[in-house]
């Protein structure tokens, strides 16, 4: 085999980078990055935003974005350290076992993308609580006015995975084959229930450009009538890299209540409570569930049937012999009524008095 002659080449992009000895084959191989100098291929150039995850900041100049080398990384939010591969961080993000919010990079990216276009006119976490036909399935996002479901599919939907899932007392391995079969069942179920638009976004890599291109190459630009320049993509990326747990705690500390936070992030209030409990353990907030329950019970409530105003849920529950929790759930809009009127037999409807005032004043 004839050894190819080497030539000294200067980096065409950054004149400050050192010259390197390369053979002509580097320039005709067609491989991604083959024309770049070694430093241009490091994450200091391709993914500089990852430096906050590196324990040793100099590692940003040593490794490329495709490296499988496991190095020490740190959660920028809570300081938890673990070793993971560079390519794993790029493709899947930093899953912190201490402060993780359970939401994937693509889901958080898509959330901010939709918020920029639709403000609050979309829903996350579509489930049987929204439509009974969903059954045990959950969908990532739903846009009512165009009857559209959006699914953000990560790497496991394209290259498989071996996540063990508990199913009653049994365990099974979630292979690529049954993951893709499950995807087909979910899509068909949605279409059988009048979902006109079912959009799957290829999010196999948790990279700004990859997900942006996947969105722009989908039907969403047509359905939602937007152009690439209408979106602040960096805002989507920055939010996706952050912990929802920490953001929820910050809002809680500023005086915003659980229901308001749930509305902001399109999450169920139980999820917000779970994040606040986790944040309390990390010292990010001080959430005491019992105090919150007492605070809710002490709020003024109104019976919409009789227009009676009560100083607390407890007072109302004693008057009409119904459960505190069901009146609270009714006030939150999750059920239509709680208890019956002793004389008319009509089901009683309830609201927090503050919420009631808003309906008559605005």
N, C-alpha and C positions, 0 to 999 in steps of 0.2 A: 504494500500500500504506500503510495507516494505521499510524503508529508507535505502539507500545504504551507506555502510561504506566508509568513506573518507580516503585517504592516501596522505601523503606528497610526492610530486614528484619534482625532480630537472630537470631543462631544459637541454635536451641532446645536444642542439646546442650552447647555450651560458651559460657558467658556472657562469657568473656574474649576470644572472637574478635570481630574488628571487624564492625560492621554493613555490609551490602552492598546496593547498588541492584539490585533484581530486578524483572522484569515478572511478571505473573500467569501467563504461559505456562510459566514455570519450574515452577509448581506443578501444572500439569495435563498436562504433556508425557508423564509416565509413565517418563521416562528415569531409569536408575539414577544416583543422586547428584544429581539436579536439585534436590532439596529441601535439600541440604547447602550450607553456605557453602563458599567456595573453600578455606579451610584444612582443613575436614573432609574434603575430597576429596583432599588431599595424602597421600603415603605416610607422613607423620609420624603420621597418625591411622589410616589403613587398614592399613598394613604397617610399623609402627615397628621390627620386628625386622630390617629391611633396612639400617638405618643402618650396620651393621658393614661393608657392602660399598661404601659411598660414600667416595670420596676426599675430596670436599668435603661435609662433614656438613650444611651448610646446604641442600644439594639436597633433603633430605628434606622441606623446607617449600615447595619450588618446583614439584614435579611430582606428578601424580596416578598411580594404579596403572595406568591405561590409556595413559600417555604412551609414544610411540614414540621420544622424544628419546634419543639415545645420549649417555651421560655417562661420565665416568671412574669406574671401579669397581676395587676391590682385593680380592684373595683374602684373607680374614681368617686363613687358615692359613699361607700361604707369602709373602704380600705381592706377588704378581704383579698388575700393573695392566693393564687393557684397557678399551676403550669398548664398552658394550652398551646396548641400550634398556631402559628401566624395565620395560615390559611383557614383554620377553624374560626378564629376571631373575625376574619373578614367575611366568611361565608355565613356564619351563624350568630355573630355578635358575642358579647361577654355575658354568659349566663351566670349571674352571681347567686350562689346557694344561700347567701345570707339575706340579701335585700331584693332578690328578683321579684318582679311583679307578675310573672307568668305570661306576659304579653310578648310576642315575638317582635323582632325588628321590623319585618314587613307590615304587621298590623299597626304598629305605632306610626310608621311612615305613611301608610294609607289613611290613617285617622286625620293627620294634619293636612294631608293633600285634600281630602274631602271637606274638611272644615274651611279651608281657604275658598273653595268653590261654592259650598252649600250652606255655610254657617252651621245652623243646627238642624237643617232639613235632611237628616239621614240618621240611621240607627246602627249601632254596633251590637254584636252579640245577639243576632237573631236566633230565637229558640222557641220552644213550645209556649213560653210566656207571651210571645208575640202572636204566633200562629200555631194552633194545635197540631196542624199537619206536619210541623217540623219533627214531632216525636222526640226521639233521643238525639237527633242531629242538631248541630249548631252551625250557623253560617257567620262569616266574618262581618259583612256589612250589608245593609239594605237601604235602598232609596225608594221611597214610596211613590213619588209622583211619576216615576218611569218604571215602576215595578221591576227593580233591578237588584240582583244579588251580586256582590263582589267577593270572590274568594282569593286570598293571598297564599299561594302555594310555595312552601319552602322546599329545600333540597330533598327531603324525604319523599316528596311526591314525584321526583324524577330519577333519583338514584337509590331510593330505598333507605331503610334504616332498621334497627333492631330494638326499638323502644318496647319494653315490656309493659303491657297494660293489664290491670286487674279486671277480670270479668267474673263477677260473683266469686266463687272459690277457685276458679281456674285462671291460668295464665297462658297467654298465647303471644307469639312473636309477630309484630306488625311488619310484614315484608312489603317490598315494593308492589308485588302483585295484588295483595289484598288492600293496600293503601289506594291504589289506582282503581280497583273495583269499587271500593267504598266511595271514591270521588264520583264515579259514574252513577251510583245509586242516589247520592245526594243531589246531583244535578237533575236527574230524571224526576226525582220526587218534587223538586222545586218547579220544574216545567209542567208537571202534571197538576200543579196547584196554582196555575195562572201567573207564574213568574215569566214575564216576556223576555227579559234580558238577564242572562247568566254569564258573568264575566269572570274568567280565571286569569289572574295576573301571575306571570312566572317570576317568582321571587327566590329562585334557588340560590342566588348570591345576595347577601345583605350589603350591597353596594349601591351608592347613590345613582350612578350612571346606569347600572343594570336595571334597577327597578324603575327609574325614570323612563328608560327606553321601552320597558315592558308595558308601562302605562300608555305611552305615546303610540305604541304599535297595536294597542287594543282598540276596542270600539268606544272606549270612554271619551276620547276627544270629540267624537261625533255626538254621542248621547248627551254629554254635559256641555257641549259647545264651548270648548276652551282651546287655547293654543299653549305651546310650551312656555312662552314668555309670560303667561298669565300666572304661573305658579312660582312661588319662592321655594325651589327644591332644596336649598340649603337648610331652610327652616324645617322641612320634613325630615331631613337627615339628622339634624341636631336633636330634634325631639325623639327620634327613634333610638338614639344612642343613650338617652337619659332614662333614669329609673322613675316609673310612674309612682312608686311608693314615696319617693322623696318629694315629688311634685304635689302629691295628695297631702302629704304632711305640711308642706309649705302653705298650701291653701287653708288647711285646717288651722294652722297657727295664726293666719291672718284674720280669722273670725268667720270664715265661710262654713256653713253647716254641711252635714253629710249629703242631704238630698241635692243641694246646689252643686257640690263637687261631683256627685254622680251624674248630674245633667251636663256638666262641663265636659267630662270625659266619656260620656255615653256608656257608663257602666252601671251595674246594679248596686244598690246601696250596701248590700252584703259584701261586695268586693271592696268597696271603700272602707268599710269597717275592718275587713281583713288587712288591708294595707296600713290602716292607722294602728292596729295592734302590732303589726310588724315594725312600723316606724317608732312606736313607743319603746319597744325592746332595743332599738338601735339608738335611742336618745334623740330622735328627730322631732318628736312631738310628745304630748302628754294626753293620751286618750284613755279615759276611764269609762267603759261601756255602761256601768251602773249609773254613773253621773249623767251620761247622755240620755239614758232612759228616763231618769227622773226629770231632767230638763224638758224632754218631750211631753211628759205627763203633766207638767205644770203649765204648759202653754194653753191659752184660751182656745176653746173649741165651740163650734156652733152646730146645732142640729138643724139641718136644712128644712126638715119637715115642719118643725114647730118654731123655728127661729130663736130657740132658747140658746143663751150663751152660758157656758160653764167655765169656771176658773181652771179646770184641769180635766184630763181624760178620766182620771180616777173618779172625780165628782160625777161626770156624765155616765160612767159605767155603773155607778151605784144607783143612779136615778132610774136607768132603764134596764138594769140587771143584765148587762152584756159584758163581754171581756174587754179589758183595757187594750190588749194587743190588737184586737180586731177593729176597734175604733181608730187606733193609730194607723193601722194598715189602710183603712178607708180614707182617712185624712190624707194619706200619701198617694191616693188614687189607684191603689193596687187591687182593691175590691170595691164593689158598688155600694154595699150597705153593711151595717152592723146592728143587730138587734131589731125588735119590732115594737111598734107603739102599743101599749097595753090596751088601749080602747079601740083604735081603728084597725089594728093588726097590720098596718103598713110597715114595710121595711124602712128603717131609719138610715138616712144619709148624713154624712158628717164632713166638716172641713175645719182646718185650723182657721181661727178667726182672722188672722193676718192675711191668709190666702183668700178668704171670703171678701175681705175689704177690697182687695185688688180687683176682684171680678166686678164689683159695683162702682168702683171709682174710675176704672180705665176701660 
